[in-house]
Amino acid sequence: MKIFLIFSFLVFTCCSSFAQEKDAKQLYETAKNFMRQGDLDNSTLVFNRALQLDPNNLEMLKDFTFLNILKRDYTKAIEVGKTIIDRPDADEQAFQILGMAYKAIADYKECGKLYKRALKKFPVSGVLLNEAGELTAMDGDVNNAINYWEKGIEADVNYSSNYYNATMYYAKGGDLFWILIYGELFLNIESYSTRSAEMKSVLLEAYKKLYALGDVTKLLGTEKKTNAFEKAIIETLAKSNSLSSEGITPENLSAIRTRFILDWFGAKNNEKFPFRLFDNMQYLLREGIFDAYNEWIFGAAASPSAYQVWITSHEQQANDFKQFQQSRVFKLPTGQNYRDFSFSKDFK
């Protein structure tokens, strides 16, 4: 009889625990739906109930912290966030969310300590390196912020925000060559966002500045410590100098870049410097949709209305490119970062 009672108690306990977990999961989904809809009060109410049932759920606690940031209850967000990062299973996102709360109240000192701690635990986190760079820029040290973004690109080649921030930094007067490379890599990793629309304009302006030099090889004398990869690209682009004589337009850029790809692969530079971005461009050229790709970048930046006219008059090519763009995920392999970057002595 005693054994039967013990067994019954264990069954009841297990069933009760399972039911609580199920209820907590359902409440969690409801809370997230309220948050997505912008109903933050109801989201808070349901989150509190869910956390009573499952108080140690890491994902739930992270979302609850983020909810309090949305509510601008930064005190609560920091209180909960601190408990999360002390857990042994705290992930990169836990540190990122707490950092958002600190940045919201401009507590750069505590946020800096947080990122220093986070990067000791996750030293090759592209997300955290980007966040640390943004914090450094917000704190007025933008020239040191680039160290974090460059390190983030080196550490995680497929995290888009480091490319975005590095490109925008260089667009304010820095390295023209890497504006072109980083900017286009960003567009392929993060193709459809408000930032991608902004990046298209940055790329168009960078090409205008490049060919305004008259001879692209002049770039070799203006960029710092040009390496073999940069030199090969600049010398290949220089073969298209004459194509820019009538100005830099989406159509001329398509011709210039077509010539570049043909010359790059013709000289077997792809074997010396394997680079997914150029492989992708060659594929688009072979498939007959490279013009559509160039119009998507430069046509949209130069004149949205003219770009719509182009789409209408090239419907099949535009649709083929759109289908390609939506059916693939652009990923850079490791070992294709040819950037020689000397980190500032102030970089930590």
Secondary structure as the mmCIF struct_conf table of DSSP 4:
data_model
#
loop_
_struct_conf.conf_type_id
_struct_conf.id
_struct_conf.beg_label_comp_id
_struct_conf.beg_label_asym_id
_struct_conf.beg_label_seq_id
_struct_conf.end_label_comp_id
_struct_conf.end_label_asym_id
_struct_conf.end_label_seq_id
HELX_RH_AL_P HELX_RH_AL_P1 LYS A 2 ARG A 36
TURN_TY1_P TURN_TY1_P1 GLN A 37 GLY A 38
HELX_RH_AL_P HELX_RH_AL_P2 LEU A 40 LEU A 53
TURN_TY1_P TURN_TY1_P2 PRO A 55 ASN A 56
HELX_RH_AL_P HELX_RH_AL_P3 LEU A 58 LEU A 70
TURN_TY1_P TURN_TY1_P3 LYS A 71 ARG A 72
HELX_RH_AL_P HELX_RH_AL_P4 TYR A 74 ILE A 85
TURN_TY1_P TURN_TY1_P4 ASP A 86 ASP A 86
BEND BEND1 ARG A 87 ARG A 87
TURN_TY1_P TURN_TY1_P5 PRO A 88 ASP A 89
HELX_RH_AL_P HELX_RH_AL_P5 GLU A 92 ALA A 104
TURN_TY1_P TURN_TY1_P6 ILE A 105 ALA A 106
HELX_RH_AL_P HELX_RH_AL_P6 TYR A 108 LYS A 121
TURN_TY1_P TURN_TY1_P7 PRO A 123 VAL A 124
HELX_RH_AL_P HELX_RH_AL_P7 GLY A 126 MET A 138
TURN_TY1_P TURN_TY1_P8 ASP A 139 GLY A 140
HELX_RH_AL_P HELX_RH_AL_P8 VAL A 142 ALA A 155
TURN_TY1_P TURN_TY1_P9 VAL A 157 ASN A 158
HELX_RH_AL_P HELX_RH_AL_P9 SER A 160 ALA A 171
TURN_TY1_P TURN_TY1_P10 LYS A 172 GLY A 173
BEND BEND2 GLY A 174 GLY A 174
HELX_RH_AL_P HELX_RH_AL_P10 LEU A 176 ILE A 189
BEND BEND3 GLU A 190 GLU A 190
BEND BEND4 TYR A 192 SER A 193
HELX_RH_AL_P HELX_RH_AL_P11 THR A 194 ALA A 212
TURN_TY1_P TURN_TY1_P11 LEU A 213 LEU A 213
BEND BEND5 GLY A 214 ASP A 215
HELX_RH_3T_P HELX_RH_3T_P1 VAL A 216 LYS A 218
HELX_RH_AL_P HELX_RH_AL_P12 LEU A 219 THR A 222
BEND BEND6 GLU A 223 GLU A 223
TURN_TY1_P TURN_TY1_P12 LYS A 224 LYS A 225
HELX_RH_AL_P HELX_RH_AL_P13 ALA A 228 ALA A 238
TURN_TY1_P TURN_TY1_P13 LYS A 239 SER A 240
HELX_RH_3T_P HELX_RH_3T_P2 ASN A 241 SER A 244
TURN_TY1_P TURN_TY1_P14 SER A 245 GLU A 246
HELX_RH_AL_P HELX_RH_AL_P14 PRO A 250 GLY A 266
TURN_TY1_P TURN_TY1_P15 ALA A 267 LYS A 268
HELX_RH_AL_P HELX_RH_AL_P15 ASN A 269 LYS A 272
BEND BEND7 PHE A 273 PHE A 273
HELX_RH_AL_P HELX_RH_AL_P16 ARG A 276 ARG A 286
TURN_TY1_P TURN_TY1_P16 GLU A 287 GLY A 288
HELX_RH_AL_P HELX_RH_AL_P17 PHE A 290 ASN A 294
HELX_RH_PI_P HELX_RH_PI_P1 GLU A 295 GLY A 299
HELX_RH_AL_P HELX_RH_AL_P18 ALA A 300 ALA A 302
HELX_RH_AL_P HELX_RH_AL_P19 PRO A 304 SER A 313
TURN_TY1_P TURN_TY1_P17 HIS A 314 HIS A 314
HELX_RH_AL_P HELX_RH_AL_P20 GLU A 315 SER A 327
HELX_LH_PP_P HELX_LH_PP_P1 LEU A 332 PRO A 333
TURN_TY1_P TURN_TY1_P18 THR A 334 GLY A 335
TURN_TY1_P TURN_TY1_P19 LYS A 345 ASP A 346
#
